Each structure stands twice: as structure tokens, then as C-alpha cells.
């Protein structure tokens, strides 16, 4: 298995730098300190540089978490690591991701489309991010953008930070205008999709069907997510795309639903194992 950011070195080297920084935090040069006359907090230059090195070289490891930080804020932090013996919270300010976020229909904040790493945002390993947050704080709690590491690729698996998780709209067939947003990792399964859709829509019906509503198509068709063949443990990576509308049709006892048969495109149904 290959790693997308192959230049990243083994985890131990930079982790040890931060660990030794914490151990050295005696009276001479603590990792961080507070000005007794203000709320200004200081991070030692050595610790700040260790965080920069960790971000540049940390290896992508399955199961670990990374955080997105606005590139301009990061540039300001890095610049301060080259001045003086410490970096103050006043000189850098709180982590502010306002410029890279957009408000969704449900009021939540998500990453803007087409953001570019190092140009718009920087990926910081959890270990370094926690230290940054402790000293500098965050402008608003909802600005925190945590991301996981997944294996991606149909034939050749690669480790990568999932910067854009799978954001989907979900709605009941008889109330499509009242859509909700759900966010799933592409590494999650079709079984997870079914569970999250039912949970978001508060559906307790025993009989139902799931569809992808292709409303932009000329024929405005519904593509069944057929619970039959492929397996509920199949990942979502190659089956769904961001912003698709997933429709749950609650069925009557006789099996009839709200979607007319004439609008169901059975030729392109997505198949999963029997799960319902």
C-alpha cells in the first residue's frame, strides 16, 4: 500500500520533538506560559518549530485525525516562529477558518468547494493542533474541521486525509422539499448509509426503499438503491457522489410507495445485500 504524501517521515521523529519539549518545560523555558498582566499566552519558539516540523513530516496513519487550518492563519503562525524566543497568542490570534467555510441549508458550516491544500488550508496532525488550540484558541467552536484518514483507490489503495467527506441530502419521498444534510466518510458502508438516512429522517417504517433522485436529468428519474446483491459492507466510495439527494420511500402494507413506477429507472439500480 502506498501513501499519498510519501515525503512524510516515520511518526516517531517529530513526536519525540514535541515530547521532549514538554519534558523540558521547567522554569527556564516552558512550552507555554501566560502573561500575568493580560490574557496573552506564549508558546516557546522551540515548541512552535516542532509543530511546524510535525505538520511537514508526519506520516499518514490509518485511524489518526488531522485538522484543517486556514492557510493565512498558518502563514502568520509560521512567520512568528522565526521572531524572538516565543510566539504570543496576541501576535497570531485565534484559529479562524471563516474564509474557507460556507453555511449550509441547515445552518452548519462546511468546507467551501474546490479548496486547495497549502493555498487555502493546511492539514495539521491532531497532536500539533491540540497544542495550537490550547495556546491560541479558536474563533468559533464550529470552525473546527476534523478529518480522518481513509484508504482510497479502486485498484491501488492509498492512504489520504479525507478533506471532503461525503455530504448528502436526504428526504422522505412525500416531503422532498424538507431535505436534511448528512455527512459520511467514503470508507463507511451501505449499511451505515441506511442507518444514517433513517436516523436523520426519524423513519421507523419496517418497509421502505431508498432511491437516488436525479432531478437535474431531463427525465427526472429515481435510481433505486436495491438491497439485493453487493453487500451491506460495501464502501460508499464508488457508489455515491457529493450533494446527491437520497430519497426514502415509506411503503404501505401492500408494498406500494409514493414514487410512481414510471419514474423509477431500474436499469441503473445500485445494488447492496439484503439489509432491511
Buried (B, 14 or more C-beta within 10 A) or exposed (E): EEBEBEEBEEBEEBBEBBEEBEEBBEEEBBBBBEEEEEEEBBBBBBBBBBBBBBBEBBBBEEEBEBBBBBBBBBEBBBEBBEEEEBBBBEBBBBBBBEEBBEEEEEEEBBBEEEBEEEEBBBBBBBBBBEBBBEBBBBBEEEBBBEBBBBBBBEEEEBBBBBBBBBBBBBBBBEEBEEBBBBBBBBBBBBBBBBBBBBEBBEBEBEBBBBBBBBEEEEEEBBBBBBBEEBEBEBBBBEBBEEEBBBBBBBBEEEEEBBBEEEEBBEEEBBBBBEBE
